[in-house]
Amino acid sequence: MPIVDSWFVHQRPNPFYIPESPVYGDLPHNRMECIAGDFFQSVPSGADAYTPRMVIHDWGDSEAIAILRGVRAAMPPSSRLILIESVIPEGPDPSFFKFTDLAMMLIGGRERSAAEFRELYASTGFELEEIVPTPSPLNLIIGRPHA
Ligand SMILES: C[S@@+](CC[C@H](N)C(=O)[O-])C[C@H]1O[C@@H](n2cnc3c(N)ncnc32)[C@H](O)[C@@H]1O
């Protein structure tokens, strides 16, 4: 089962997460469960895939490295890291994501190019396998753990 960071994850997961709360509603699958936690402390272990969506762009490089190292430590060798993020195109051409990069900078985060994701993966024990575009502005940035 993949670890899915869903849209309803609360901004303050530890103090506010109450499984019975109507805020969380019914989970869409009986193999899903909500687990409260701080990804700087630990990440649930043993998942087939880890799919943080629009999480890493909230953070600068040192925090992003800490989060991904935590994922790397928690995952089995067969698992995949699938960041779901926008990817800034290389070069001087205008891009909406260069604008959102400026916006993320205001909160200490950043958007990243494919080369920057590759470097981030390499420095946290992953090999970037593939970047898969989707019909949305987001991409699946698929990495596997280095042996
Ligand atoms: C930009 S939101 C993205 C939410 C959701 N994945 C989405 O795509 O709509 C960033 C998420 O990171 C979570 N988050 C922030 N700091 C966290 C931490 N230390 N541990 C776990 N989750 C955290 C927030 O609760 C929030 O849900």
PDBQT file of the ligand as one rigid body, heavy atoms in Angstrom, charges set to zero:
ROOT
HETATM    1  C1  LIG A 201       1.265  22.369   0.682  1.00  0.00    +0.000 C 
HETATM    2  S1  LIG A 201       0.479  21.224   1.805  1.00  0.00    +0.000 S 
HETATM    3  C2  LIG A 201       0.137  19.911   0.667  1.00  0.00    +0.000 C 
HETATM    4  C3  LIG A 201      -1.011  19.120   1.167  1.00  0.00    +0.000 C 
HETATM    5  C4  LIG A 201      -1.456  17.992   0.250  1.00  0.00    +0.000 C 
HETATM    6  N1  LIG A 201      -0.437  17.019   0.055  1.00  0.00    +0.000 N 
HETATM    7  C5  LIG A 201      -1.933  18.525  -1.078  1.00  0.00    +0.000 C 
HETATM    8  O1  LIG A 201      -1.326  18.213  -2.104  1.00  0.00    +0.000 OA
HETATM    9  O2  LIG A 201      -2.932  19.246  -1.109  1.00  0.00    +0.000 OA
HETATM   10  C6  LIG A 201       1.861  20.627   2.771  1.00  0.00    +0.000 C 
HETATM   11  C7  LIG A 201       1.487  19.551   3.763  1.00  0.00    +0.000 C 
HETATM   12  O3  LIG A 201       2.622  19.230   4.547  1.00  0.00    +0.000 OA
HETATM   13  C8  LIG A 201       2.169  18.912   5.857  1.00  0.00    +0.000 C 
HETATM   14  N2  LIG A 201       3.266  19.077   6.814  1.00  0.00    +0.000 N 
HETATM   15  C9  LIG A 201       3.930  20.217   7.106  1.00  0.00    +0.000 A 
HETATM   16  N3  LIG A 201       4.879  19.979   8.026  1.00  0.00    +0.000 NA
HETATM   17  C10 LIG A 201       4.771  18.658   8.350  1.00  0.00    +0.000 A 
HETATM   18  C11 LIG A 201       5.490  17.807   9.241  1.00  0.00    +0.000 A 
HETATM   19  N4  LIG A 201       6.508  18.267   9.970  1.00  0.00    +0.000 N 
HETATM   20  N5  LIG A 201       5.150  16.498   9.300  1.00  0.00    +0.000 NA
HETATM   21  C12 LIG A 201       4.133  16.009   8.526  1.00  0.00    +0.000 A 
HETATM   22  N6  LIG A 201       3.414  16.769   7.655  1.00  0.00    +0.000 NA
HETATM   23  C13 LIG A 201       3.739  18.073   7.569  1.00  0.00    +0.000 A 
HETATM   24  C14 LIG A 201       1.073  19.899   6.113  1.00  0.00    +0.000 C 
HETATM   25  O4  LIG A 201       0.229  19.424   7.130  1.00  0.00    +0.000 OA
HETATM   26  C15 LIG A 201       0.402  19.970   4.753  1.00  0.00    +0.000 C 
HETATM   27  O5  LIG A 201      -0.631  19.030   4.679  1.00  0.00    +0.000 OA
ENDROOT
TORSDOF 0
